[in-house]
């Protein structure tokens, strides 16, 4: 098993290309949350050639809808949601320059190929550990779609957020390793 590496955003092509399926990563920087409804709105915005609410180029999108923020905390529970539900929208975000996505579960073959084609990475994070993952979020700022409540887009400032490379820029997946 490879050692855990620390990465500070933004990603460079070299940092992304150096990652390998199965590798453990501690990520620091700004990531954006987005679930189904936010993705649907982002897709419409991109299809209509309008400016999205955050710069998609170089972005990291976390499939997450955080729970209410308890007093004294940056965020409530913030575990990953099932990534395959975003597969219909992922090609548009990859075309827009998204560097990476974070979620849980396997992706479709076409989306796996999309990560390879666009030299992007898909990370897994630990399911069922939303309260634990909240410890790595230092700030949460509403970015777009406040009417969606927890499914709004938030910018998370994360420090040493624990991830596993699921699909690397070469299209290798941990699900293919057996």
C-alpha positions as CSV (number, residue, x, y, z in Angstrom):
1,X,0.0,0.0,0.0
2,X,1.3,3.4,-0.9
3,X,2.0,6.1,1.7
4,X,-0.5,8.9,2.2
5,X,0.5,12.2,0.4
6,X,-0.5,15.7,1.2
7,X,-1.8,17.9,-1.6
8,X,-2.5,21.7,-1.5
9,X,-5.0,23.0,-4.1
10,X,-5.0,24.2,-6.8
11,X,-4.0,21.1,-8.8
12,X,-1.5,21.3,-11.5
13,X,-1.3,18.8,-14.4
14,X,1.8,17.3,-12.8
15,X,0.1,16.8,-9.4
16,X,-2.9,15.1,-11.1
17,X,-0.8,12.9,-13.4
18,X,1.3,11.7,-10.4
19,X,-1.7,10.3,-8.6
20,X,-2.5,6.6,-8.9
21,X,-5.6,4.5,-8.3
22,X,-5.6,3.3,-4.7
23,X,-3.3,6.1,-3.4
24,X,-4.3,7.8,-0.1
25,X,-4.4,11.6,-0.2
26,X,-4.9,14.4,2.4
27,X,-6.3,17.4,0.5
28,X,-6.2,21.0,1.6
29,X,-7.8,24.0,-0.2
30,X,-11.2,25.0,-1.5
31,X,-13.7,22.4,-2.7
32,X,-17.3,22.9,-3.8
33,X,-20.2,20.8,-2.7
34,X,-22.9,19.9,-5.2
35,X,-25.6,17.2,-5.3
36,X,-28.3,16.3,-7.8
37,X,-30.3,19.5,-8.0
38,X,-27.2,21.8,-8.0
39,X,-25.7,19.7,-10.7
40,X,-28.9,20.0,-12.8
41,X,-28.7,23.8,-12.5
42,X,-25.0,23.9,-13.2
43,X,-25.6,21.8,-16.4
44,X,-28.3,24.2,-17.6
45,X,-25.9,27.1,-17.0
46,X,-23.1,25.5,-18.9
47,X,-25.4,24.4,-21.7
48,X,-26.7,27.9,-22.1
49,X,-23.1,29.2,-22.1
50,X,-23.7,31.4,-19.0
51,X,-21.2,31.9,-16.2
52,X,-21.5,29.2,-13.4
53,X,-21.5,30.4,-9.8
54,X,-17.9,29.2,-9.3
55,X,-15.0,28.8,-11.7
56,X,-15.4,25.2,-12.9
57,X,-11.9,25.2,-14.5
58,X,-9.6,23.6,-12.0
59,X,-12.3,23.0,-9.5
60,X,-12.9,20.0,-7.1
61,X,-16.5,19.1,-6.7
62,X,-17.6,17.1,-3.6
63,X,-20.9,15.2,-3.9
64,X,-22.2,16.2,-0.5
65,X,-25.2,17.9,1.1
66,X,-24.0,19.0,4.6
67,X,-26.4,18.9,7.5
68,X,-27.2,21.9,9.7
69,X,-24.1,23.5,11.3
70,X,-24.0,23.0,15.1
71,X,-22.9,26.0,17.2
72,X,-19.1,26.4,17.3
73,X,-18.5,24.2,14.3
74,X,-17.7,25.1,10.6
75,X,-20.1,22.6,9.2
76,X,-22.4,19.7,10.3
77,X,-22.1,16.2,9.1
78,X,-20.8,16.2,5.6
79,X,-20.4,12.7,4.2
80,X,-20.4,11.8,0.5
81,X,-23.4,10.9,-1.5
82,X,-23.6,8.2,-4.3
83,X,-21.6,9.5,-7.2
84,X,-23.3,7.6,-10.0
85,X,-26.3,9.8,-9.6
86,X,-24.1,12.7,-11.0
87,X,-22.9,10.6,-14.0
88,X,-25.3,12.3,-16.4
89,X,-23.9,15.8,-15.5
90,X,-20.2,14.9,-15.0
91,X,-19.2,15.1,-18.7
92,X,-20.3,18.8,-18.9
93,X,-18.2,19.6,-15.8
94,X,-15.2,17.7,-17.1
95,X,-15.5,19.6,-20.4
96,X,-15.6,22.8,-18.4
97,X,-12.3,21.9,-16.8
98,X,-13.2,20.3,-13.5
99,X,-10.0,18.8,-12.0
100,X,-11.5,16.3,-9.6
101,X,-14.7,15.0,-8.1
102,X,-15.2,13.4,-4.6
103,X,-17.9,11.0,-3.7
104,X,-18.6,7.3,-3.0
105,X,-19.1,4.4,-5.3
106,X,-18.3,3.2,-8.8
107,X,-18.8,5.4,-11.9
108,X,-20.1,4.4,-15.3
109,X,-17.6,3.3,-18.0
110,X,-18.3,6.5,-20.0
111,X,-17.6,8.7,-17.0
112,X,-14.4,6.7,-16.2
113,X,-13.3,7.3,-19.7
114,X,-14.2,11.0,-19.3
115,X,-11.9,11.4,-16.3
116,X,-9.1,9.8,-18.4
117,X,-9.9,12.0,-21.5
118,X,-9.9,15.2,-19.5
119,X,-6.9,14.2,-17.3
120,X,-9.1,14.5,-14.1
121,X,-9.3,12.4,-11.0
122,X,-12.2,10.9,-9.1
123,X,-11.6,10.5,-5.3
124,X,-13.5,8.4,-2.8
125,X,-14.0,9.5,0.8
126,X,-15.2,7.5,3.7
127,X,-19.0,6.8,3.6
128,X,-20.8,6.7,6.9
129,X,-18.3,9.1,8.5
130,X,-19.9,12.5,7.9
131,X,-19.4,13.7,11.5
132,X,-15.7,12.7,11.3
133,X,-15.2,14.3,7.9
134,X,-16.7,17.6,9.3
135,X,-13.5,17.9,11.4
136,X,-11.5,18.6,8.3
137,X,-13.7,21.5,7.1
138,X,-12.4,24.7,8.5
139,X,-14.9,27.1,6.8
140,X,-18.2,26.8,4.9
141,X,-19.5,29.6,2.6
142,X,-22.7,29.6,0.7
143,X,-21.8,29.9,-3.0
144,X,-25.1,29.4,-4.9
145,X,-28.7,28.2,-4.9
146,X,-29.7,28.9,-1.3
147,X,-33.2,27.7,-2.0
148,X,-31.8,24.2,-2.2
149,X,-31.0,24.2,1.5
150,X,-28.4,21.5,2.2
151,X,-28.2,20.8,-1.5
152,X,-27.0,24.4,-2.2
153,X,-23.5,24.8,-3.5
154,X,-21.0,25.6,-0.6
155,X,-17.3,26.4,-0.7
156,X,-15.5,24.3,1.9
157,X,-12.1,25.3,3.0
158,X,-10.6,21.9,3.9
159,X,-7.4,20.8,5.6
160,X,-6.0,17.3,5.2
161,X,-9.4,16.0,4.0
162,X,-8.9,12.2,3.7
163,X,-9.3,10.7,0.2
164,X,-8.5,7.7,-1.9
165,X,-7.8,8.0,-5.6
166,X,-10.5,5.9,-7.2
167,X,-9.9,6.8,-10.9
168,X,-6.6,8.4,-12.0
169,X,-5.8,10.4,-15.1
170,X,-4.9,7.2,-16.9
171,X,-8.4,5.8,-16.4
172,X,-7.2,3.2,-13.9
173,X,-9.8,2.4,-11.2
174,X,-9.5,0.7,-7.9
175,X,-12.7,-1.2,-8.9
176,X,-10.7,-2.8,-11.7
177,X,-8.0,-4.0,-9.4
178,X,-10.3,-6.6,-7.7
